[in-house]
Amino acid sequence: MKWIPVALLLFLSACSSTPQKTYYQLPALGVPAQVSSNGVSARQLWLEHISVADYLAQNGVVYQTNDVRYVIAQNNLWASSLDQQAATDAGHQPEQCAAGVGGVHPSR
């Protein structure tokens, strides 16, 4: 009879694990910039500051559940801030950024 509370305690403790967190980052854009014969990029794009809406500036990935509701995830998080990732990617491959090429992948 003494083992029943111990078994119940072990069973309940097995159910109380914390959910695994997954971190995401914007992918690196793979196509290098075109360079003209004089060694200068053929097209240039100047970005002074990239900012995102307040609800996108959170650590959690934001997803839309219906026409008017957005949810900020608790266990699916950005590896670094979204505006910082966008600025970094735009600085490395501005031509690709201007063309709207990209997607989201889990960080490795």
C-alpha positions in Angstrom: 0.0 0.0 0.0 3.0 2.4 0.6 4.1 2.1 -3.0 0.9 3.5 -4.5 1.8 7.2 -3.6 5.3 6.7 -4.9 4.1 5.2 -8.2 1.5 8.0 -8.5 4.2 10.6 -7.9 6.5 9.0 -10.5 3.7 8.9 -13.1 2.8 12.5 -12.5 6.4 13.7 -12.7 6.8 12.0 -16.1 3.9 14.1 -17.5 5.4 17.4 -16.4 8.2 17.8 -18.9 8.9 21.2 -20.3 8.1 21.7 -24.0 11.1 21.8 -26.4 12.0 25.2 -27.8 12.8 25.5 -31.5 14.8 28.5 -32.8 14.5 29.9 -36.3 16.5 32.2 -38.4 16.1 33.8 -41.9 18.1 31.8 -44.5 21.3 33.2 -45.9 20.7 34.2 -49.5 22.8 32.0 -51.8 23.3 34.0 -55.0 26.3 36.4 -54.9 25.9 40.0 -56.1 26.7 40.7 -59.8 30.0 42.6 -60.1 30.8 44.7 -63.2 34.2 44.6 -65.0 35.6 47.4 -62.9 35.0 45.5 -59.7 32.0 47.5 -58.5 28.6 46.0 -57.9 26.3 46.6 -60.9 23.4 47.7 -58.8 23.5 49.2 -55.3 20.8 49.4 -52.6 21.2 51.6 -49.6 19.3 50.6 -46.5 19.5 53.0 -43.6 17.3 51.2 -41.1 15.0 48.2 -41.1 12.2 48.1 -38.6 9.3 45.7 -38.1 5.9 46.1 -36.5 5.9 45.8 -32.7 4.2 42.5 -32.6 6.9 41.1 -35.0 9.7 42.5 -32.8 9.0 39.8 -30.1 11.2 36.7 -29.7 8.4 34.3 -30.7 7.4 33.5 -34.2 4.1 35.2 -35.1 1.4 33.2 -36.9 -2.1 34.2 -38.0 -5.0 32.0 -36.7 -7.8 33.8 -38.5 -8.5 37.1 -40.3 -7.9 39.3 -37.2 -6.0 37.2 -34.7 -2.2 36.8 -34.5 -0.5 34.6 -31.9 3.1 35.0 -30.7 4.6 31.5 -30.2 6.2 30.6 -26.9 8.3 27.6 -28.0 9.1 28.6 -31.6 11.5 31.5 -31.3 13.7 33.6 -33.5 17.4 32.9 -33.0 18.0 36.7 -33.0 15.6 39.6 -33.5 13.8 39.6 -36.8 14.8 43.2 -37.7 18.5 42.4 -37.0 18.3 39.3 -39.2 16.7 41.2 -42.0 19.3 44.0 -41.8 22.1 41.4 -41.8 20.7 39.5 -44.8 20.0 42.8 -46.7 23.6 43.9 -46.0 25.0 40.7 -47.4 22.8 40.3 -50.5 20.9 43.5 -51.1 19.9 42.5 -54.7 18.2 39.4 -53.4 16.5 41.3 -50.6 15.1 43.9 -53.0 13.8 41.1 -55.2 11.9 39.5 -52.2 13.7 36.2 -52.3 13.8 34.2 -49.1 12.0 32.0 -46.5 12.3 30.8 -42.9 14.2 27.7 -41.8 15.0 26.2 -38.4 18.5 27.2 -37.2 21.1 24.5 -37.0 
